[in-house]
Amino acid sequence: MSNKAFAVIVQELRDGRTHSELSTGLNDLLAAVAMTGKGGTVTLKIEVKPASKGSEVDKVMITDKVTVTLPKPERGTDVYWLTSDNELSRSHPRQSSLDLRQAPSAQPTTLKEAIQ
């Protein structure tokens, strides 16, 4: 049985690239959770196989897979109306439009002072 700590093995995998990938994935996940308010995951899968066939195993092959599942931000919703020709319209087809114009800004003609 190995006495080597799991963290040491993770740091050695692929010359440290696995550990770096996990660290980057965790940082990305933390930022996404802070931004969206939703959760996500960082998953490390380690596969161990014997290097050769036979009853005596003196060498193993270790592969890893790091998967980062970031939370997805909420997507907005748009509202459209259907016209009589089944076309999409941003304006309600049975509602008349208002003729809007800029109102003039009036300056006050007399000023009053407050007494203290």
Secondary structure, 3 states (H helix, E strand, C coil): CCCCCHHHHHHHHHHHHHHHHHHHHHHHHHHHHHHHCCCCEEEEEEEEEECCCCCCCCCEEEEEEEEEECCCCCCCCCCCEECCCCCEECCCCCCCCCCCCCCCCCCCCCCCCCCC
